[in-house]
Amino acid sequence: MGARDSNAKTRVVVVDDSALVRSLLTEIINRQPDMQCVGAASDPYVAREMIRTLNPDVITLDVEMPRMDGIDFLSKLMRLRPMPVVMVSTLTERGADVTLRALELGAVDFVAKPKIGVADGLRLLAQDITDKVRIAAKAHLRRLVVASPAAEGASPAAPVAPPAMLGRLSTEKIIFIGASTGGTEATKEVLVNLPPDAPAVVITQHMPPGFTKSYAARLNGLCKIRVAEARDGERILPGHAYIAPGGLHLSVERSGANYVARVQDGEPVNRHKPSVEVLFKSAARVVGPNALALMLTGMGADGAKAMKEMRDAGSYNYCQDEASCVVFGMPREAIAAGAAHEVLPLSQMAPKLIERLRSTAGMSTNRV
């Protein structure tokens, strides 16, 4: 598609088997001065023709539909005609698993619709939905790599070179990661390339309740390190990654010689719960020069100021570069705040982390 007129309305096609949901999403979108619902399809076959004739900027896509489910349709779409997609998924365990698969396939983001009280629930989510459509319209799309037929259904490929063990590194080191839109895949890219004896990793990914448990389980099956939702009061250990539970803030505290996770409710910070700001502020306060921080793809400025506080406290910080971000907002704001030591493509994050850990431990980078 050619470049869009910056003043043109964002053209949206809604794909959902529920007539009620189609009507509500159309109404929500058309109330916005900068967007227009140009079509509403009851299944992927109708949607395919609409996309062909209407050439929308964004589609919203239901996960579970008759005739062809949303995942099969998304896979074909991202292979044949990549375009920004916002998934509309249900708040169920299966809904979470399928939504994570959609993000792997290249969906920009998702909205979790309630299982009951759909009409009121969607109206309450109106701002969230329209914000995500706006973000999707400007997102950098990832090209879907097509697996061979024999590989269909196979496990995701492991990193080409298995990460080498780091040896005896300071267990005081902790890696902090903040991410939002596009971050589920970006964080995965970093974690799968860390060795099993990597320092502890503590992660805030903007995600609603009900999805982080499935996300952690998915990562745990792919990574050399162990990955789980953080639990309040648990000790933070090397070789483990801890993900902020959706709807709760995660921070790090000191308890004697140990670091522990603090998982708490509270008001949203920068409109987010969990908030990267909360996690990074605790890192600046408690971990200081033993911290390394990564700001990955995401919309907005959550965590930018706190990342600068981390740098001032002695941490070493990386921001993802614009070319490899789905949305450059959070890294851009952190860079503008003076928080970054290095700005890197996503593929270089894990190698640079490992290189720095080796060098700061007084080890040669070619020693295993």
C-alpha angles and dihedrals in degrees: 000000000000125000114292124237103254089223095050119105117255105254113220133190115200117211116192134130092221114088089203093054092045090052094046095047091047090052093047093049096044091052089066115090092216101048141052133195102227096179145003120208128195095208141006094266092058089041092054092059092044092052090049095050102031100039095209124197094223137011128204110214131196114225099218118045139145125259093019124014122232094254095055090047093047091050092053092043095051090048098046106025112008113206138153112283130186111196120219106208138172124251095247133111091251089045089054094049093048092046091054088052088052091054089051089054092053108272107152097220144328142232119214110220118204120256092227131028090030096169096052091037094055092046089054088051093050095110092045091050095048093043089054092048089052092049092047091052089061099034125120106243121225113224111238111239107220117226119218115258090254090055095050108118092014121128116273111273117265118236110286094241113035109235111262119237114263096216122211104356126162109278086209092078118099127184116215122200129191122186144153132167108026090008099115090069095036092053090047090053090056097043098047088057096054120098121242092255095052118134117270115286121211117193138193111189116173102245134139125246114282097036106068094068092056090043093052091047091050092051092045089060092053105039135077089222122065115258127197143146109276117255122208113261097009119139116253109233136185115259091035134099122206121202122202108246113244111264095020134086121241124206138158126242134182120242110182107299093345139079116227134191119246113202113184143159119237144131118313113266116215084356090299136111110206093036127195088213091063093049096044093046089056089048091054092047100042111021102031114161092008090067130095117190134201123193109197135184118313146122122263134012104287109148098008096113093042091050088057088051088053091052091048088051091054105266123140113236137201128190125196114245123245097247094060097040123097085209120010097200103105096041091044092054092047091050090048089051090057093247100127128089092179135015110207142172111255092250090062097050099087096040091050092047091052092045091052093047090053094047094047090049089056092248126134112249092236095054118101 
